[in-house]
Amino acid sequence: MRDLTLEEYLNIEKRDSLSGNWDFATENTQYTTHKFHPYPARMVPQIARRIILTFTNEEDVVLDPFCGSGTVLTESRLLGRNSIGIDINPLAILIANTKANPPSVEEIDKVFNGIKQRIEELRDGPDDKLKSLVNIPHFTNINYWFKDYAILRLAILREILRNELRNEGVKVSRFFWVCFAWTVRQVSNVRKKEYKLYRLPEDELKKFNPDIYSDFLNIVANYKDSVKEFWNSISDVGKNCYAIAMLGDSRNMHLKDESVDLIVTSPPYGDSRTTVAYGQFSRLQLCWLDYDEKYAKSIDEISLGGKLDAPYIIDVPSLKKTISEIREKSIKRALEAARFYYGLWKCMEEMYRVLDKKRVMAIVIANRSIRRVRVPTHQIIRELGEKLGMEHIRTIPRRIARKRLPWKNAPENIPGLKEATMAEEHIVILRKI
């Protein structure tokens, strides 16, 4: 790996500039496989693309230690960069690996025809007979989150996929399981466009009678078009590059020292209880995919700011000031915030360790409020990076135009008292000296 100078990084004649508009408000963010299975707080792919083009060469290694559904990995692969992603959520890993490593359209069609045929054979069968063909899953409140007929048909669809995919390769199998996972979410009784598990109101629930098989078939057909676009868009170098998403904890990455050329990531905001609940969003899909229910329920607790982190305040000015202000309003919330930023610090230590010298990490983050105290996370991240010995290149503000977040919430659970959530985020760019 050749060290790049800062001048080379910022040479606008050769690379995209860091200047200009980063909102991408009118851009299509659902191109190629980015359309697969919506996921909380997904990074805008154009942000990842611009950063990757600015700070790397082809065949460099890009790391996303909070990879989510794989936006950075997918963009890296399309642009001819190798990439590694880490996430604590198994659903994220499934989606990320599928988006960045889709099968060919021919591989999909080979299996899809058999699946469609089997669905047609069973579609109109009597329920009593169909129940004898499958094992109905049992997890907490399944009958609350799914209508009885939906449970049976999802179980049948799951059994069809198990049989049809038994002898298929991992890429095509992952593709169909991602389609199944999104079908589960779509046909559940959960309110749509929500992260948390809120049930549809009774009047809406009575009218809600999805066709499980048709929904699944439409999702497959739609995603197959995205796969075709992916393979038409990928660079020749990208076809031979690797993209690997691994289940793990970025507070303890099992990667070699100075082994990556760029880090691009968007960490959790530390607000799973009030805004972005990754674990709740994934729970039903994971249960239907036969993941351990106990683990599925624990994702938010073991993520940043959860039980694994100590309520220790790192000695940087912005963080100390912020925790002090929150403590005046709530000791409990101050401890929660300190726990989150301690976990983020441990992750940044690991990110610094694995990043090669003279290379860059770009962290996309929004500033949240805790007990009506605005938390300057972008400044805290800058100061944490500088504490590690990094050079701050630039912090770029941008409006959040499309990121799937509630615009208002009630963080103190007081009726009628709401405040705006994150409408702006920052891209903090640091370089390892």
C-alpha angles and dihedrals in degrees: 000000000000119000113241121214121230088247090058091049092055100038100128092191090068104026142031110278124240086228123086134054118331098179096091086192095158097037125111105247095179100070122135113346094341083093091070120112110333114246134192119275094352115190115249104254093221089062092054091045095052093047093047092049092047099049108028145054126219114289093020117135118252121194128201108184091186096039100164109178093351108262093147093044092050093049091046092053093047090051096047100258128129115238144192125198130190127192137160093220117084092206090056090052092050093050095042094051091047095048094048096038107033121170120245121272088246092056090050094049092049090061099030094064092058092046092051091049093051092048091053091050092054102030098096100030119128113266094235091058094042092053089061091059099057145041111241110221121238120212134140114300095348090152090052093054098038135038115241095249090049092052091053095047094045088051090051092047090049091051091049090053093048091054098042095045097044094104099028129107124265096253096056092041092053090049094057093043090054088052089049092048093055090046089056091054094045097050095042123103090247118123108259121244090028131119097198125066104264118154122231114262112264095252091053092042092058090057095042109099109145123191099236097196095046092047091053094047091049092050091051092049091048094048091046089061088052090053090053089052091049094055091045090052103043119105120242089248091049092060089068098039123101128235115188126181113192132191106238150108118272091210085074111026117185094218130118122261114272092359101134131068101205137013118206117173148142110214123207113276094233094245107103090138095057111022124000112033104178093175096051091047091055102038102093094044092050092049091053089047089057097249116150108278092214091057092045090055093047099055096098091045095052095043123091111311093021132111094299094065128079120228090241122143114225112223102251122121102237094048095047091049093047095048089049091054093048091047090060088062102032130002090196094054091045090055091049091051092047089050092053095049091046088056091047089051091053089051092049090051089056092044090053091049096053096040116096120239118276089017130123140242118198115196120192111203141158125217114240133193126240116194088342092306110126108226114214095213093164090058092044090053091049091052093046089052092049090048087058089053099260127144117238109228102176145324113221120198120210137176116245102235103164111007107129102246135128110258093214134024139170103239094176094044091236111147111247094010110111134152134195114269125209112327095154134043136186134225107217112199118197131173128210108235 
